Amino acid sequence: MSCKKEARTIMANSAPVLLALVALFAVFPASGYPQDAGSTISFGILFADRDPIVGSATCYNGKTCELVKDIGPIHSLSITHFSKSPDRGSRLKIECASDCSFGNQQFSTEIGRERQFYFFNGSDTFTAKLLAIRIRDPVGRILLNY
């Protein structure tokens, strides 16, 4: 009977070691490098004529991360080439049911150090720029926090 009890004691004591090993293999894959655990991005979308939307998404370094899919006038809102570093070229991309774009009149804009982006009805679909001020209706603004 004492052997059985001793075996249970050894197994009970080895459980924390086993859990630690499982955690170690989850963090360090077979290649020996830590996996990208991802970063949580919180966002808010304040519409000009609708209720605001808030949410969060887990994004991974160097990957495209979709924040919103088919909500209100937005068909898709994503961050491409995500990086927490402001000088790594992350871009915010928007697609709307009807044509919309950022202040640069394009479907995407560089994030850099900015965390607030306005978006408007319409966009420039041609490359020639006219020397005229074109007033576009605001759809809303996007706020990012990470």
Disulfide bonds with the S-S distance in Angstrom:
Cys59-Cys65 1.88
Cys96-Cys100 1.80
